[in-house]
Amino acid sequence: MNKFSVLFVDDEPLTRKITVRLLSRHYQILEADGGEMALDTLKDKGNDIHVVITDMKMEDMSGMTLIEKISQLELGIPVIASSGDLSNYDFDEAIRSGKLYATIEKPWNFEDALVLIESAVQSGKQS
């Protein structure tokens, strides 16, 4: 298993369960069921987290709001936005400003997701 940690944020229990099971073969996985829980986890364990993957549509907080709040924590952790329909969002400014590393559309191609996560991990290590 890789020594790097990924925080996976999604308010859908089944999506979280399946994704955590798949990713845990390659990374240490922390999970959050929404934006508030993700922020609490980052405040508590942020120095040990290498990548955040967040859903964009959640009940307690939008993914864009979470991305902004993660940026304000100034942890330098790459964030990947995930959604079933990425066309609903304008990510240009978030990517340009460094708040967002990349996007990935659901359902994921798992191999592509692993490549993207590894790229984000390497990017974060250089910061």
Secondary structure, DSSP 8 states (H G I E B T S, - for coil): --S-EEEEE-S-HHHHHHHHHHHTTTSEEEEESSHHHHHHHHHHHGGG--EEEEES--SSS-HHHHHHHHHHHT----EEEEES-GGGS--HHHHHTTS--EEEESS--HHHHHHHHHHHHHHHHH-
